[in-house]
Amino acid sequence: MTGSDPKPDLHRYLQTAREALLWKLDGLSEYDMRRPLTPTGTNLLGLVKHVAGVELGYFGGTFGRPFAEPIPWIEDDAELGADMWATADESREEIVGLYHRAWAHSDATIEALALDAIGRVAWWPEDRSEVTLHRILIHVIAETNRHAGHADIVRELIDGAVGLRKDGGNMAPGDQATWESYRERLESVAREAGRS
């Protein structure tokens, strides 16, 4: 878009990804939000917890703007993978509330700094640890969308809900019978190709 300010554009894409990830929790029980549905334990509430930590690290400490609350699962001595699942003591409200506070903290950094503002990612190799806000915005948009995609698949496995938004929005039209027929066709093609 010629002449547009890229910062609001990037921020809008980040917010869209945030909202896509968060709606995947809507209407689910505590169990379904926490269910590990892949061999590596991917679960919806854990994805939200992880992305909250991602934002706090990249838009916080990277630019000398640390978050005021302690986040024990991102500390150096934290259990491996502690940011990818919610303990029984961590409620949905706590994790979602933290994510909203992370948004506010990140948004304040995005608003306060120019896209060419320099920061340092302490956990990246020294030769590429110096970054701009522009680079970090793109990195976090990619990271959030990646995990929103994971969440989309996990949610589909739970109850069939799919799409960028609650209304499906970006999905081809079709009822359950249409999708079952489509899937059966793909399975048939896969089997045929597998015999070759």
C-alpha positions in Angstrom: 0.0 0.0 0.0 1.8 3.1 -1.3 2.1 5.8 1.3 0.7 3.9 4.2 2.3 3.8 7.6 3.5 0.2 8.2 3.3 0.3 12.0 -0.5 0.3 12.2 -0.7 -2.3 9.4 1.7 -4.6 11.3 -0.1 -4.0 14.6 -3.4 -4.9 13.0 -2.0 -8.2 11.7 -0.7 -8.9 15.2 -4.0 -8.2 16.8 -5.9 -10.4 14.3 -3.6 -13.3 15.1 -4.0 -12.7 18.9 -7.8 -12.8 18.6 -7.7 -15.9 16.3 -5.7 -17.7 19.0 -7.8 -16.6 21.9 -11.2 -17.5 20.4 -10.1 -21.1 20.2 -10.8 -21.3 24.0 -14.4 -20.1 23.7 -17.0 -22.5 25.0 -14.5 -25.3 26.0 -14.3 -27.0 29.3 -11.2 -26.8 31.5 -10.4 -30.3 30.4 -10.7 -29.7 26.7 -8.6 -26.5 26.9 -5.8 -28.4 28.5 -6.0 -31.7 26.6 -2.7 -32.7 25.0 -3.8 -33.7 21.5 -0.5 -34.2 19.8 2.4 -36.6 20.7 4.3 -33.5 21.9 1.5 -32.4 24.2 0.1 -29.4 22.2 -2.9 -28.0 24.0 -4.9 -24.8 23.6 -4.4 -23.1 27.0 -0.7 -23.9 26.8 -0.4 -22.2 23.5 -2.0 -19.0 24.9 0.4 -19.2 27.9 3.3 -19.6 25.6 2.4 -16.7 23.3 1.9 -14.4 26.3 5.4 -15.1 27.4 6.7 -14.6 23.8 5.2 -11.1 23.7 6.5 -10.2 27.1 10.0 -11.2 26.2 10.2 -9.7 22.8 8.3 -6.4 23.4 9.5 -6.2 27.0 13.1 -7.0 27.9 14.3 -6.7 24.3 13.6 -3.0 24.4 14.4 -2.4 28.1 10.8 -2.4 29.1 10.5 -5.3 31.5 7.0 -6.6 32.5 6.2 -5.8 36.2 4.9 -9.2 37.1 7.1 -12.3 37.6 6.7 -14.9 34.9 8.4 -18.0 36.4 7.9 -20.3 33.4 10.2 -18.1 31.3 13.0 -17.9 33.8 16.3 -19.7 33.0 15.7 -22.2 35.8 12.1 -23.1 34.7 11.2 -26.6 33.8 11.6 -27.4 30.2 8.3 -26.7 28.4 6.7 -25.1 31.4 5.4 -22.3 29.2 3.5 -24.8 27.0 0.9 -26.0 29.5 -1.2 -24.7 32.4 -0.9 -26.3 35.8 -4.0 -27.3 37.6 -3.6 -24.2 39.8 -3.4 -21.8 36.8 -7.0 -21.0 35.7 -8.1 -20.1 32.3 -9.0 -16.6 33.6 -5.4 -16.2 34.9 -3.8 -17.2 31.6 -6.2 -15.2 29.4 -5.8 -12.2 31.8 -2.0 -12.5 31.6 -2.3 -12.6 27.8 -4.4 -9.4 27.8 -1.9 -7.7 30.1 0.9 -8.9 27.7 -1.0 -7.3 24.8 -1.3 -4.0 26.7 2.4 -4.1 27.6 3.4 -4.9 24.0 1.0 -2.3 22.6 2.6 0.3 24.8 6.1 -0.6 23.4 4.8 -0.6 19.9 3.2 2.8 20.4 6.2 4.4 22.2 8.9 3.3 19.8 9.7 3.9 16.2 9.9 0.9 13.9 13.7 1.5 13.6 14.2 1.5 17.4 17.0 -0.8 18.4 16.6 -3.6 21.0 18.6 -6.7 22.0 17.2 -10.2 22.2 19.3 -11.7 25.0 18.5 -15.3 24.1 19.5 -15.0 20.4 23.1 -15.5 19.2 25.3 -12.4 19.7 25.8 -11.9 16.0 22.1 -11.4 15.4 20.8 -10.3 18.8 20.5 -6.6 17.8 17.1 -6.0 16.3 14.6 -3.3 15.4 11.0 -3.0 16.5 10.1 -3.7 12.9 11.9 -7.0 12.9 10.4 -8.0 16.2 6.9 -7.1 15.1 7.3 -9.4 12.1 8.8 -12.1 14.2 5.9 -12.0 16.8 3.3 -11.9 14.1 4.8 -15.0 12.5 5.1 -16.7 15.9 1.5 -15.9 16.9 0.1 -17.0 13.6 2.1 -20.2 13.7 0.6 -21.0 17.1 -2.9 -19.9 16.1 -2.6 -22.5 13.3 -1.7 -25.1 15.8 -4.7 -24.0 17.9 -7.0 -24.2 14.8 -6.0 -27.9 14.3 -6.3 -28.8 18.0 -9.7 -27.1 18.3 -10.9 -28.9 15.2 -9.9 -32.2 16.8 -11.9 -31.3 19.9 -15.2 -30.3 18.4 -14.8 -29.5 14.7 -14.7 -25.7 15.2 -12.4 -24.1 12.5 -11.5 -20.8 11.0 -9.9 -17.5 11.7 -12.9 -16.2 13.5 -15.7 -17.7 15.5 -18.0 -17.5 12.5 -15.5 -19.5 10.4 -15.0 -16.4 8.2 -12.3 -17.7 6.0 -13.5 -21.3 5.5 -15.1 -22.7 2.4 -18.8 -23.2 2.9 -19.9 -26.7 3.7 -21.9 -28.7 6.2 -20.7 -31.8 8.0 -21.7 -34.1 5.2 -19.8 -32.0 2.7 -16.6 -32.1 4.8 -16.9 -35.8 5.4 -17.2 -36.5 1.7 -14.3 -34.2 1.0 -12.2 -36.0 3.6 -13.1 -39.4 2.3 -12.1 -38.3 -1.2 -8.7 -37.1 0.1 -8.2 -40.4 2.0 -9.0 -42.3 -1.2 -6.4 -40.3 -3.2 -3.8 -40.7 -0.5 -4.3 -44.5 -0.4 -4.1 -44.6 -4.2 -0.9 -42.6 -4.3 0.5 -44.7 -1.5 0.1 -47.8 -3.6 2.2 -46.3 -6.4 
